[in-house]
Structure formats: C-alpha cells, structure tokens
Amino acid sequence: MSKKSQPEQWLHWLFQAAFHRSPVQQEPLLRLLFACSVFLVLAAPAIINFPGSKLLAETAVSQDLEAASFFQQGVTRYNRQDLQGAEYAFRQAVRRDPNLGAAWNYLGNIFMQQNRLDVALQEYTEAIKANPNFSEAYYNLGLVLHRQGEKDAAIIAYRQSLVIDSTRVAALYNLGLALYEQGQFEDAIAAYQKAITLDSSNANAYFNLAIALQQQGQIEPAIASYRQALQLDPKNATAYNNMANLLAIHGQAAEAISVYRQAIRLNPKNASAYYNLGVTLYNQGDIKKASRVLNRAHNEYLQQGNIEQAEKIEQLMQQIAQKSEQQQPLASQTATTSNLVQKLKRQTPNQPETPANSGDVPVSVEFQSTSTSPGQ
C-alpha cells in the first residue's frame, strides 16, 4: 500500500474521529470532512507565523488529578520556553487523560515551533478529536496546512475555527491571506475587512486589504487603505511605493512624486521606487530629473542582479535622451510609460502573521513584502 499524503492522512483521521463521537460532536467534524473531500487541492508552499496558546492551566479540567497536575507543569514549562520539559509533561497528561484537548494543542505548538509539521498536524488533529469545538486547534491546524502548501485545506480549517469563534482575528487575517494566494480576492477583502472591524490597530491587515483592493481595480479604496496602514506603520516603504503607484495612475502625480520620495528615504536601495518616480517625472515633463532618477534605478537593479529590468531602463533612457531637446514626451512614449506604471510590481500581502494569541505566544513574522507570500 502506498503511503498516504498529508491531506489524505488528515481526512483519514477526521473520518475516524467523527464516528467515535456523539451526534452533537460529530457535526463539525463531518462538515469539515465533507468540505475537504470536495475542495482539498495541492498548492505552492507558504511560510506563516507560529501558533500559540492563550489557554491557562486552570481552563483544562480533568477528573484525573495527575493529568491536571502534569498539564499545569507543561504550561509552566512552555511559558518558560522549556519545550523539552513541556513536551514530557503534556505527554504524561494525555497518557492519563486522552480527552485533554488543550494538552494536545500545546504539543502541536511545540512541534510547530520546531518546524516538525507532520507531527504538529497529528497533535492538532488529536486536539480536535478530544474537543470538536476547539476553535484554536482548528486555527493552528490551518497554520500547519498553510505552511505545507495545502491552502484550500487551510481555508477550510480557518473557516471552521471562525464558525466556532467568529472573533478570532488571527484566523480572519490568515484566512484572507490564504484566499488572496488562491486568487479569491473578493473573499480575501471581506476577511480582511472583518479582521479590521475587530482590530483596527492591525497595520498589516490594512496593507493586505489595500493590495487585494488594488488587484480588483478598486483604486480609491486601495489608496485609503494604504493611508490607514501608513498611519499605523509609517516605516512601511513598500506601502509608500504601492500607494504612489496608484496615485500616479489616478492622475495625482504631484502627491505620487512626494510619496515615492518618502519610500526612497525609508529604503535608499529601493530600485522599484526610483524607477516609478522616474517614469512619473518623465510623464510630468521633467526630463532632466527623470533621467537622473532612472539612472539610479538602473544602477540599483544592476546591483541586485536584475539585468532584464536594467536593460529595459537603458532602452527608456535612450528614448528620453533622443527627446530631451523637445522637453515633452511623445504620445506613444506616454502610452508606453503609462502601461509600465500599471504593471509596476504589486506587493502581495505580507507578512506579519498576526500572532495566534497575545501574551506568551511565540510569534514568527516571516512574510516580508507582498504575497504570495502576499509578498515576494
């Protein structure tokens, strides 16, 4: 018999778990099982943040006093980052009481931090078997599947987490990320908007929302969302560059130029911002400044090893040189540069995964600059 893939194993575990539960407990598992059988597909890998647990020792009730004691020891050691000691304590706890879903969830977190995704997936599945209404376990299961590239399965797990707890902001954020990665931009927008409604201080949610709106051609709302992101995180050079692109396309060239320069101040090696600024200056008829800025973009791209983009800039600069005496761009050149502006690199959501929980939760911010990752 061939070895089961990770998605097949997960479905197999869910199937077994569902038929060892009462009818009330079976419902969420069977719903998830059915959904997975229809929608589970393979996708490119993604890197997202580590999970955590906000559960306190006293929230995990066990009739077995020894199991409860080991669970409390595990939480204490976990919070101290003594992962080996925490694993031992949680193992002892579930050995005495297999229905301690919180202990299984912590075990999943431990292996997630060690990037042992196959084992983490099994532990979170056990947590769901023990407690089919465990929102956090579904969320963390979604993180594992997301990291394994199983984006559709991750979407299902995030959604099940939200069915149980609709206020879980991190699930909404990562749901939006996974939906964006699957090209489901409208649904991604809705998820980010809900996340923002629950937590209006999340700069990354505004940033990713702006990118999704941009993909849908909703220019003015995207600009507004970038402004909100920058109010919360004024050091996001990518957001400045993206917003300036939209301002230029929207005919607000003067502000676009100012915003591009802010992006460059934050990141003096930002070749894309130099290029975009040069194109905008050229379209405004400021050929001398455009030439200087495009030359800087050319040099930055060469240093990055992006020969193709450097050569495109060389061609553009040659055309500018031929027209420099006329002090005005030809209509054909304007059309060319306009197309270039519209095709400027779109940053995809990035980043920072929001932490699974605040407080003692270890967080890994691994998405930098826009999605596919939304962002790379």
The 8 nearest C-alpha neighbors of each residue, nearest first, counted from 0:
[[1, 2, 3, 4, 7, 8, 11, 5],
 [2, 0, 3, 4, 7, 8, 5, 6],
 [1, 3, 0, 4, 8, 5, 7, 6],
 [4, 2, 7, 8, 1, 5, 6, 0],
 [3, 5, 7, 6, 8, 2, 9, 1],
 [4, 6, 8, 7, 9, 3, 117, 120],
 [7, 5, 9, 8, 4, 10, 39, 149],
 [8, 6, 4, 10, 9, 5, 3, 11],
 [9, 7, 11, 5, 6, 10, 3, 4],
 [8, 10, 6, 12, 11, 7, 5, 13],
 [11, 9, 13, 7, 12, 8, 14, 6],
 [10, 12, 8, 14, 9, 13, 7, 15],
 [13, 11, 9, 15, 14, 10, 16, 8],
 [12, 14, 16, 10, 15, 11, 17, 9],
 [15, 13, 11, 17, 12, 16, 10, 18],
 [14, 16, 12, 13, 17, 18, 11, 19],
 [17, 15, 13, 19, 128, 14, 18, 12],
 [18, 16, 25, 14, 15, 19, 28, 20],
 [19, 17, 20, 16, 15, 14, 25, 21],
 [18, 20, 16, 17, 15, 21, 25, 128],
 [21, 19, 18, 25, 24, 17, 22, 16],
 [20, 22, 24, 23, 25, 19, 18, 17],
 [23, 21, 25, 24, 20, 26, 18, 17],
 [24, 22, 21, 25, 26, 20, 27, 131],
 [23, 25, 21, 22, 20, 26, 131, 27],
 [26, 24, 22, 17, 28, 23, 20, 27],
 [25, 27, 29, 28, 24, 23, 30, 22],
 [28, 26, 30, 29, 25, 31, 131, 24],
 [29, 27, 31, 25, 30, 26, 17, 32],
 [30, 28, 32, 26, 31, 27, 25, 33],
 [29, 31, 27, 33, 28, 32, 26, 34],
 [30, 32, 34, 28, 29, 33, 35, 27],
 [33, 31, 29, 35, 30, 34, 28, 36],
 [34, 32, 36, 30, 31, 35, 29, 37],
 [33, 35, 31, 37, 36, 32, 38, 30],
 [36, 34, 39, 38, 32, 37, 33, 31],
 [37, 35, 33, 34, 38, 39, 32, 10],
 [36, 38, 35, 34, 39, 33, 32, 40],
 [37, 39, 35, 36, 34, 40, 151, 152],
 [38, 40, 35, 152, 151, 36, 37, 41],
 [41, 39, 151, 38, 42, 149, 152, 150],
 [40, 42, 149, 148, 39, 43, 150, 151],
 [41, 43, 148, 149, 150, 44, 40, 151],
 [42, 44, 148, 45, 41, 149, 150, 147],
 [45, 43, 148, 147, 146, 42, 46, 145],
 [46, 44, 146, 148, 372, 145, 47, 43],
 [47, 45, 146, 365, 44, 366, 48, 372],
 [46, 48, 146, 352, 365, 45, 49, 366],
 [49, 47, 363, 352, 364, 362, 50, 365],
 [48, 50, 362, 363, 112, 111, 47, 51],
 [51, 49, 355, 139, 108, 48, 354, 52],
 [52, 50, 360, 355, 108, 356, 361, 49],
 [51, 53, 54, 360, 356, 105, 50, 355],
 [52, 54, 356, 55, 51, 360, 357, 359],
 [53, 55, 52, 58, 56, 101, 59, 57],
 [56, 54, 57, 58, 53, 74, 59, 71],
 [55, 57, 71, 58, 59, 74, 54, 70],
 [56, 58, 55, 59, 60, 71, 54, 67],
 [59, 57, 56, 55, 60, 54, 101, 61],
 [60, 58, 57, 56, 101, 61, 99, 67],
 [59, 61, 58, 57, 62, 67, 99, 56],
 [62, 60, 63, 67, 59, 66, 64, 99],
 [61, 63, 64, 60, 67, 66, 96, 65],
 [62, 64, 61, 66, 65, 67, 96, 95],
 [65, 63, 67, 66, 62, 68, 61, 69],
 [64, 66, 68, 67, 63, 69, 92, 95],
 [65, 67, 92, 69, 63, 64, 68, 95],
 [68, 66, 64, 70, 65, 69, 61, 71],
 [67, 69, 65, 71, 70, 66, 64, 72],
 [70, 68, 72, 88, 92, 66, 71, 67],
 [71, 69, 73, 67, 72, 68, 92, 89],
 [72, 70, 56, 74, 68, 73, 69, 67],
 [73, 71, 69, 75, 70, 74, 88, 76],
 [72, 74, 85, 88, 70, 76, 71, 89],
 [75, 73, 77, 71, 72, 76, 78, 56],
 [76, 74, 72, 78, 73, 77, 71, 79],
 [75, 77, 79, 85, 81, 73, 78, 74],
 [78, 76, 80, 74, 85, 79, 75, 81],
 [77, 79, 75, 80, 76, 74, 359, 81],
 [80, 78, 76, 77, 81, 75, 82, 74],
 [81, 79, 77, 78, 82, 76, 85, 83],
 [82, 80, 76, 79, 84, 77, 83, 85],
 [81, 83, 85, 80, 84, 77, 86, 109],
 [82, 84, 86, 85, 81, 87, 76, 80],
 [83, 85, 87, 86, 81, 82, 76, 88],
 [86, 84, 73, 82, 76, 88, 77, 83],
 [85, 87, 83, 89, 84, 88, 82, 90],
 [86, 88, 90, 84, 85, 89, 91, 83],
 [89, 87, 73, 69, 85, 91, 90, 86],
 [88, 90, 92, 86, 91, 73, 102, 70],
 [91, 89, 87, 92, 93, 88, 86, 94],
 [90, 92, 94, 88, 89, 93, 87, 69],
 [91, 93, 66, 89, 69, 90, 95, 94],
 [94, 92, 97, 96, 95, 90, 91, 99],
 [93, 95, 91, 92, 96, 97, 90, 66],
 [94, 96, 93, 92, 66, 91, 97, 63],
 [95, 97, 93, 98, 94, 99, 66, 92],
 [98, 96, 93, 99, 94, 95, 129, 100],
 [99, 97, 129, 96, 100, 93, 130, 126],
 [100, 98, 102, 101, 97, 96, 93, 129],
 [101, 99, 126, 129, 103, 102, 98, 130],
 [100, 102, 104, 103, 99, 105, 59, 126],
 [103, 101, 105, 104, 100, 99, 89, 106],
 [104, 102, 126, 106, 100, 122, 101, 105],
 [103, 105, 101, 107, 102, 106, 123, 126],
 [106, 104, 108, 102, 107, 103, 101, 109],
 [107, 105, 103, 109, 108, 104, 122, 86],
 [106, 108, 119, 122, 104, 105, 110, 109],
 [109, 107, 105, 111, 106, 110, 50, 51],
 [110, 108, 106, 112, 107, 111, 105, 82],
 [111, 109, 113, 119, 115, 107, 112, 108],
 [110, 112, 114, 108, 113, 109, 119, 115],
 [113, 111, 109, 110, 114, 108, 49, 115],
 [112, 114, 110, 111, 115, 109, 116, 108],
 [115, 113, 111, 112, 116, 110, 119, 117],
 [116, 114, 110, 113, 118, 117, 111, 119],
 [115, 117, 119, 114, 118, 111, 120, 143],
 [118, 116, 120, 119, 115, 121, 5, 143],
 [117, 119, 121, 120, 116, 115, 122, 110],
 [120, 118, 107, 116, 110, 122, 121, 117],
 [119, 121, 117, 123, 118, 122, 116, 124],
 [122, 120, 124, 118, 119, 123, 125, 117],
 [121, 123, 107, 125, 119, 124, 103, 120],
 [124, 122, 126, 120, 125, 104, 107, 121],
 [123, 125, 121, 127, 126, 122, 120, 128],
 [124, 126, 128, 122, 123, 127, 129, 103],
 [125, 127, 100, 123, 103, 129, 124, 128],
 [128, 126, 131, 130, 124, 129, 125, 133],
 [129, 127, 125, 16, 126, 130, 131, 124],
 [128, 130, 98, 100, 126, 127, 125, 131],
 [129, 131, 127, 132, 128, 133, 100, 126],
 [132, 130, 127, 133, 128, 24, 129, 28],
 [133, 131, 130, 134, 163, 127, 27, 24],
 [132, 134, 130, 136, 135, 131, 127, 137],
 [135, 133, 160, 137, 163, 136, 132, 164],
 [134, 136, 138, 137, 133, 139, 160, 52],
 [135, 137, 139, 138, 133, 134, 123, 140],
 [138, 136, 140, 160, 134, 156, 135, 139],
 [139, 137, 135, 141, 157, 136, 140, 160],
 [140, 138, 142, 136, 141, 137, 50, 135],
 [141, 139, 137, 143, 142, 138, 123, 136],
 [140, 142, 153, 156, 138, 144, 139, 143],
 [141, 143, 139, 145, 140, 144, 146, 138],
 [144, 142, 146, 140, 145, 141, 116, 147],
 [143, 145, 147, 149, 153, 141, 146, 142],
 [146, 144, 142, 148, 150, 153, 147, 143],
 [145, 147, 45, 46, 143, 148, 144, 44],
 [148, 146, 144, 145, 149, 44, 143, 45],
 [147, 149, 44, 42, 43, 145, 146, 150],
 [150, 148, 144, 41, 145, 152, 147, 42],
 [149, 151, 153, 145, 152, 148, 177, 154],
 [152, 150, 154, 153, 39, 149, 40, 155],
 [151, 153, 155, 39, 154, 150, 149, 156],
 [154, 152, 141, 150, 156, 144, 145, 151],
 [155, 153, 151, 157, 152, 156, 174, 158],
 [154, 156, 152, 158, 153, 157, 159, 151],
 [155, 157, 141, 153, 159, 137, 158, 154],
 [158, 156, 160, 154, 138, 159, 141, 155],
 [159, 157, 161, 155, 160, 156, 154, 162],
 [158, 160, 162, 156, 161, 157, 155, 163],
 [161, 159, 134, 157, 137, 158, 163, 138],
 [160, 162, 165, 164, 158, 163, 159, 157],
 [163, 161, 159, 160, 164, 165, 158, 134],
 [162, 164, 161, 160, 134, 132, 165, 159],
 [165, 163, 161, 166, 162, 167, 134, 160],
 [164, 166, 161, 167, 162, 163, 160, 168],
 [167, 165, 164, 168, 197, 161, 194, 171],
 [166, 168, 170, 169, 165, 164, 161, 171],
 [169, 167, 171, 194, 170, 166, 172, 197],
 [168, 170, 172, 171, 353, 167, 355, 173],
 [171, 169, 173, 168, 172, 157, 167, 174],
 [170, 172, 174, 168, 169, 190, 194, 173],
 [173, 171, 169, 175, 174, 170, 191, 194],
 [172, 174, 176, 175, 170, 171, 169, 177],
 [175, 173, 171, 177, 176, 172, 170, 154],
 [176, 174, 187, 190, 178, 172, 173, 177],
 [175, 177, 173, 179, 174, 178, 180, 172],
 [178, 176, 180, 174, 179, 175, 150, 173],
 [179, 177, 181, 183, 175, 187, 180, 176],
 [180, 178, 182, 176, 181, 184, 177, 187],
 [179, 181, 177, 178, 182, 371, 176, 373],
 [182, 180, 178, 179, 183, 177, 150, 151],
 [183, 181, 179, 180, 184, 178, 187, 185],
 [184, 182, 178, 179, 181, 186, 185, 187],
 [183, 185, 187, 179, 186, 182, 211, 188],
 [186, 184, 188, 187, 183, 189, 211, 215],
 [185, 187, 189, 188, 184, 183, 190, 178],
 [186, 188, 175, 184, 190, 178, 185, 189],
 [189, 187, 185, 191, 186, 190, 208, 184],
 [188, 190, 186, 192, 187, 191, 193, 185],
 [191, 189, 175, 187, 193, 171, 192, 188],
 [192, 190, 194, 188, 193, 189, 175, 208],
 [191, 193, 195, 189, 194, 190, 188, 196],
 [194, 192, 196, 190, 195, 191, 189, 197],
 [193, 195, 191, 197, 168, 192, 196, 171],
 [194, 196, 199, 198, 192, 197, 193, 191],
 [197, 195, 193, 194, 198, 199, 192, 191],
 [196, 198, 194, 195, 193, 199, 168, 166],
 [199, 197, 195, 200, 196, 194, 201, 168],
 [198, 200, 195, 201, 196, 197, 194, 202],
 [201, 199, 198, 202, 231, 195, 204, 228],
 [202, 200, 204, 203, 199, 198, 205, 195],
 [203, 201, 228, 205, 231, 204, 200, 232],
 [204, 202, 206, 205, 201, 207, 351, 228],
 [203, 205, 207, 206, 201, 202, 191, 208],
 [206, 204, 208, 228, 202, 203, 224, 207],
 [207, 205, 203, 209, 204, 228, 208, 225],
 [206, 208, 348, 210, 204, 209, 205, 203],
 [209, 207, 205, 211, 210, 206, 188, 191],
 [210, 208, 221, 212, 224, 206, 207, 211],
 [211, 209, 213, 207, 208, 212, 347, 214],
 [210, 212, 214, 208, 213, 209, 184, 188],
 [213, 211, 209, 215, 217, 221, 214, 210],
 [212, 214, 210, 216, 211, 215, 217, 221],
 [215, 213, 211, 212, 216, 210, 184, 217],
 [216, 214, 212, 213, 217, 211, 184, 185],
 [215, 217, 213, 214, 218, 212, 221, 211],
 [218, 216, 212, 215, 213, 220, 219, 221],
 [217, 219, 221, 216, 220, 213, 222, 245],
 [218, 220, 222, 221, 217, 223, 245, 249],
 [221, 219, 223, 222, 218, 217, 224, 212],
 [222, 220, 209, 224, 218, 212, 219, 223],
 [221, 223, 225, 219, 224, 220, 242, 218],
 [224, 222, 220, 226, 221, 225, 219, 227],
 [223, 225, 221, 227, 209, 226, 222, 205],
 [226, 224, 228, 222, 227, 223, 209, 206],
 [227, 225, 223, 229, 224, 228, 230, 222],
 [226, 228, 224, 230, 225, 229, 223, 205],
 [229, 227, 202, 225, 205, 231, 206, 226],
 [230, 228, 233, 232, 226, 231, 227, 225],
 [229, 231, 227, 228, 232, 233, 226, 202],
 [230, 232, 229, 228, 202, 233, 227, 200],
 [231, 233, 229, 234, 230, 228, 235, 202],
 [234, 232, 229, 235, 230, 231, 228, 236],
 [235, 233, 232, 236, 265, 229, 262, 238],
 [234, 236, 238, 237, 233, 232, 229, 239],
 [237, 235, 262, 239, 238, 265, 234, 240],
 [236, 238, 240, 239, 235, 241, 368, 262],
 [237, 239, 241, 236, 240, 235, 242, 225],
 [240, 238, 236, 242, 262, 237, 241, 258],
 [239, 241, 237, 243, 238, 242, 259, 262],
 [242, 240, 238, 244, 243, 239, 237, 245],
 [243, 241, 245, 239, 244, 240, 222, 238],
 [242, 244, 255, 246, 240, 245, 241, 258],
 [245, 243, 241, 247, 242, 246, 248, 240],
 [244, 246, 248, 242, 247, 243, 249, 218],
 [245, 247, 249, 243, 251, 255, 248, 244],
 [248, 246, 252, 244, 250, 249, 251, 245],
 [247, 249, 245, 250, 246, 244, 341, 340],
 [250, 248, 246, 247, 251, 245, 218, 252],
 [249, 251, 247, 248, 252, 246, 245, 253],
 [252, 250, 246, 247, 249, 253, 254, 255],
 [251, 253, 247, 255, 254, 250, 256, 246],
 [254, 252, 256, 255, 251, 257, 247, 250],
 [253, 255, 257, 256, 252, 251, 258, 246],
 [254, 256, 243, 252, 258, 246, 253, 257],
 [257, 255, 259, 253, 254, 258, 276, 252],
 [256, 258, 254, 260, 255, 259, 261, 253],
 [257, 259, 261, 255, 260, 256, 243, 239],
 [260, 258, 262, 256, 261, 257, 240, 243],
 [259, 261, 263, 257, 258, 262, 264, 256],
 [260, 262, 258, 264, 263, 259, 265, 257],
 [263, 261, 236, 259, 265, 239, 260, 264],
 [262, 264, 267, 266, 260, 265, 261, 269],
 [265, 263, 261, 262, 266, 267, 260, 236],
 [264, 266, 262, 263, 236, 261, 267, 234],
 [265, 267, 263, 268, 269, 264, 262, 236],
 [266, 268, 263, 269, 264, 265, 262, 270],
 [269, 267, 266, 270, 299, 263, 273, 296],
 [270, 268, 272, 266, 271, 267, 263, 273],
 [271, 269, 296, 273, 299, 272, 268, 300],
 [270, 272, 274, 273, 269, 275, 296, 344],
 [271, 273, 275, 274, 269, 270, 240, 259],
 [274, 272, 296, 276, 270, 271, 275, 292],
 [273, 275, 277, 271, 296, 272, 276, 293],
 [276, 274, 272, 278, 277, 273, 271, 279],
 [277, 275, 279, 273, 274, 278, 272, 259],
 [276, 278, 289, 274, 293, 280, 292, 275],
 [279, 277, 281, 275, 276, 280, 282, 274],
 [278, 280, 276, 282, 281, 277, 275, 283],
 [281, 279, 283, 277, 289, 285, 282, 278],
 [280, 282, 278, 284, 286, 289, 283, 279],
 [283, 281, 279, 284, 280, 278, 333, 328],
 [284, 282, 280, 281, 285, 279, 252, 286],
 [283, 285, 281, 282, 327, 286, 326, 280],
 [286, 284, 280, 281, 283, 287, 288, 289],
 [285, 287, 289, 281, 284, 288, 290, 323],
 [288, 286, 290, 289, 285, 291, 323, 281],
 [289, 287, 291, 290, 286, 285, 292, 280],
 [288, 290, 277, 286, 280, 281, 292, 287],
 [291, 289, 293, 287, 288, 292, 286, 294],
 [292, 290, 294, 288, 289, 293, 295, 287],
 [291, 293, 295, 277, 289, 294, 290, 273],
 [294, 292, 296, 277, 290, 295, 274, 291],
 [293, 295, 297, 291, 292, 296, 290, 298],
 [294, 296, 292, 298, 293, 297, 299, 291],
 [297, 295, 270, 293, 273, 299, 274, 294],
 [298, 296, 294, 309, 300, 295, 299, 293],
 [299, 297, 301, 295, 300, 296, 302, 294],
 [298, 300, 302, 296, 270, 301, 297, 295],
 [301, 299, 303, 305, 297, 302, 298, 309],
 [302, 300, 304, 298, 303, 299, 305, 306],
 [303, 301, 299, 304, 300, 298, 305, 297],
 [304, 302, 300, 301, 305, 299, 306, 298],
 [303, 305, 301, 302, 306, 300, 299, 307],
 [306, 304, 300, 303, 307, 301, 308, 309],
 [305, 307, 309, 308, 304, 301, 310, 300],
 [306, 308, 310, 309, 305, 311, 304, 300],
 [307, 309, 311, 310, 306, 305, 312, 300],
 [310, 308, 297, 306, 312, 307, 311, 300],
 [309, 311, 313, 307, 312, 308, 306, 314],
 [312, 310, 308, 314, 313, 309, 315, 307],
 [311, 313, 315, 309, 310, 314, 316, 297],
 [314, 312, 310, 316, 311, 315, 317, 309],
 [315, 313, 317, 311, 312, 316, 310, 318],
 [314, 316, 312, 318, 317, 313, 319, 311],
 [317, 315, 319, 313, 318, 314, 312, 320],
 [318, 316, 320, 314, 319, 315, 313, 321],
 [317, 319, 315, 321, 316, 320, 314, 322],
 [318, 320, 316, 322, 317, 321, 323, 315],
 [319, 321, 323, 317, 322, 318, 316, 324],
 [322, 320, 318, 319, 323, 317, 324, 325],
 [323, 321, 319, 325, 320, 324, 318, 326],
 [322, 324, 320, 326, 325, 321, 319, 286],
 [325, 323, 326, 322, 321, 320, 327, 319],
 [324, 326, 322, 323, 327, 328, 321, 329],
 [327, 325, 323, 324, 284, 286, 322, 328],
 [326, 328, 325, 284, 329, 322, 323, 286],
 [329, 327, 332, 333, 330, 284, 282, 326],
 [330, 328, 332, 331, 333, 327, 322, 334],
 [329, 331, 333, 332, 334, 328, 335, 327],
 [330, 332, 334, 333, 329, 335, 328, 336],
 [331, 333, 335, 329, 334, 330, 336, 328],
 [334, 332, 330, 336, 335, 331, 337, 329],
 [333, 335, 337, 331, 332, 336, 338, 330],
 [336, 334, 332, 338, 333, 337, 331, 339],
 [335, 337, 339, 333, 338, 334, 332, 340],
 [338, 336, 334, 340, 339, 335, 333, 341],
 [339, 337, 341, 335, 336, 340, 342, 334],
 [338, 340, 336, 342, 337, 341, 343, 335],
 [341, 339, 337, 343, 338, 342, 336, 244],
 [340, 342, 338, 339, 343, 337, 248, 244],
 [343, 341, 339, 340, 338, 344, 345, 337],
 [344, 342, 340, 341, 339, 345, 244, 275],
 [345, 343, 346, 342, 271, 241, 341, 340],
 [346, 344, 343, 347, 241, 210, 369, 342],
 [345, 347, 369, 374, 368, 344, 370, 348],
 [369, 370, 373, 346, 348, 374, 371, 349],
 [373, 349, 347, 370, 369, 207, 374, 350],
 [350, 348, 369, 373, 366, 374, 368, 370],
 [349, 351, 366, 367, 352, 365, 348, 364],
 [350, 352, 364, 366, 353, 349, 365, 203],
 [351, 353, 48, 350, 364, 354, 47, 173],
 [352, 354, 169, 351, 355, 48, 172, 362],
 [355, 353, 356, 362, 352, 357, 169, 50],
 [356, 354, 50, 51, 169, 353, 357, 360],
 [355, 357, 354, 360, 53, 51, 52, 358],
 [356, 358, 360, 359, 354, 355, 53, 51],
 [357, 359, 360, 356, 53, 361, 52, 354],
 [358, 360, 78, 357, 361, 53, 51, 356],
 [359, 361, 51, 358, 356, 357, 362, 52],
 [360, 362, 51, 359, 49, 363, 50, 354],
 [363, 361, 354, 49, 48, 360, 364, 50],
 [362, 364, 48, 49, 365, 361, 352, 47],
 [365, 363, 351, 48, 352, 366, 350, 362],
 [364, 366, 363, 350, 367, 47, 351, 46],
 [350, 367, 365, 349, 351, 364, 372, 368],
 [368, 366, 350, 349, 365, 374, 369, 375],
 [369, 367, 374, 349, 375, 346, 366, 347],
 [374, 347, 368, 370, 346, 373, 348, 349],
 [373, 374, 371, 347, 372, 369, 348, 349],
 [372, 370, 373, 374, 180, 347, 375, 369],
 [371, 370, 373, 374, 375, 369, 349, 45],
 [370, 348, 347, 374, 372, 371, 369, 349],
 [369, 370, 375, 373, 347, 368, 372, 349],
 [374, 369, 370, 368, 372, 371, 347, 373]]
